[in-house]
Every structure is written in structure tokens, then in C-alpha cells.
């Protein structure tokens, strides 16, 4: 973790709400480097929180049992919210992690923190998430079965889940959750896009007064998913709420 000497602090405390598979890992490292040594960074790490939630709830050290895309994922998000609130109560300068929007944080800390996020085309993001979980042995290599299951719905509706603040949203609750997500999107201080990274870096410097220097960024356009027309149509249908959020964010940028 690169750190700077005291003096060149960002203008504001912030939360980098890291949407999965949206290019935020390298970007977060660049954010860490802007925080002076005499200020705190709160890293709400993905794997360690999954393992900790599993130990606390099931007495088992497992990175899969409470994975946020699987059945017991809400337990991990509950733990992460506690960590988020603890860091806010500690006046931590930069907080970063895969955290859901917290109404508790909003109520207790108001505008003390500026929220920042990066978005990516939802269809490409969903396919990327499937491939990663397949590589990690958490999913079978049956894309049709995947599309009919709960993991695909979670992958397809990342923005909806994170901004509405719930890991699972029933179909009859999507409309209300979407309205909530749009409202919270408008509360974000800065929303960037993976394919418009230069604009994001300029906007970040203007807002926080520090320059980000990411070590590596994949800013190439997303390639179309290599699936059948029927599968692509199904992905688009699952992603409909996130596509609406993504397009609304593009309109505002």
C-alpha cells in the first residue's frame, strides 16, 4: 500500500463504494496513495470479511460459505456495515470496500463522507463475474443453468442491490428498489465509468484536490459476451434494472 508524507491530504473524507467487477481494485490502490501517513485508511477487504462472517456464524473458516453472491451473503454484508460504521465513527479519511448503501451511515454521519463509485456496462460485468466465480470453483460450467439461478440474478443486479442496500431483492420489490437506487445514485459525489476513466480521474482531482495515478487500468471497450442470442437476451432481461441505473448515471455525467 503506497502512502504519502503528511501534508497532501484529500479535501474530503470519502467512501469508495466498490462495485464488483468494475475495475475498482487498481483504482483503490491509487486512492490509498493519496492519504497521508497521519490519516487512516479503512480497507473492508472482500475475502477476509467472507471468512470472518463464516467463522462468526458457522464456526468454519471458509471464504465460500458466506460469499456475498451465495446464499449466506447477507451475513458478510452485515459485518461490512459494522466495519463501515466503525471507520466513520473513527473519522477514517478513506473507506473502501464492497459495501451496500447503509441507512445507518446516512442517518448518523449525514454528509460527513463523500461517496464515490465506478460503473461498467452491466451485461459485460455479469459475464465477467460468472467467469471469475467459475475459475474459483464456485460455479459449474453450465451457463444456461446459471442464468436460471439466484447467483445470476445477484450478478445482474449489482447496482440495484448495492444502492438499495439489500443483497436479495424479490421481483415484486424491484420497482421500489429501483426508485431508491436512483435516489441514492443522485447522492453520490462522483460516479465514473470504466470506459471513461480519464474523465473520472480529472473529476476526482477537481473534487478531492489530489491526483490519482493508477498502476494499471483496463480501459479497453468491453467485448460482447460470446454466448448464444437466446442467452444474451436472457442476460439483458436480468440486467434490466442495472441497465436503467447505468444509463441514468451516463446521462448525468
Secondary structure as GFF3:
##gff-version 3
##sequence-region A 1 253
A	DSSP	beta_strand	14	17	.	.	.	ID=ss1
A	DSSP	alpha_helix	24	32	.	.	.	ID=ss2
A	DSSP	beta_strand	41	44	.	.	.	ID=ss3
A	DSSP	alpha_helix	46	58	.	.	.	ID=ss4
A	DSSP	alpha_helix	73	89	.	.	.	ID=ss5
A	DSSP	beta_strand	94	97	.	.	.	ID=ss6
A	DSSP	alpha_helix	103	109	.	.	.	ID=ss7
A	DSSP	beta_strand	114	119	.	.	.	ID=ss8
A	DSSP	alpha_helix	122	135	.	.	.	ID=ss9
A	DSSP	alpha_helix	143	147	.	.	.	ID=ss10
A	DSSP	alpha_helix	150	156	.	.	.	ID=ss11
A	DSSP	alpha_helix	158	164	.	.	.	ID=ss12
A	DSSP	three_ten_helix	171	173	.	.	.	ID=ss13
A	DSSP	alpha_helix	174	187	.	.	.	ID=ss14
A	DSSP	beta_strand	190	193	.	.	.	ID=ss15
A	DSSP	three_ten_helix	194	196	.	.	.	ID=ss16
A	DSSP	alpha_helix	197	208	.	.	.	ID=ss17
A	DSSP	alpha_helix	229	238	.	.	.	ID=ss18
A	DSSP	alpha_helix	240	252	.	.	.	ID=ss19
###
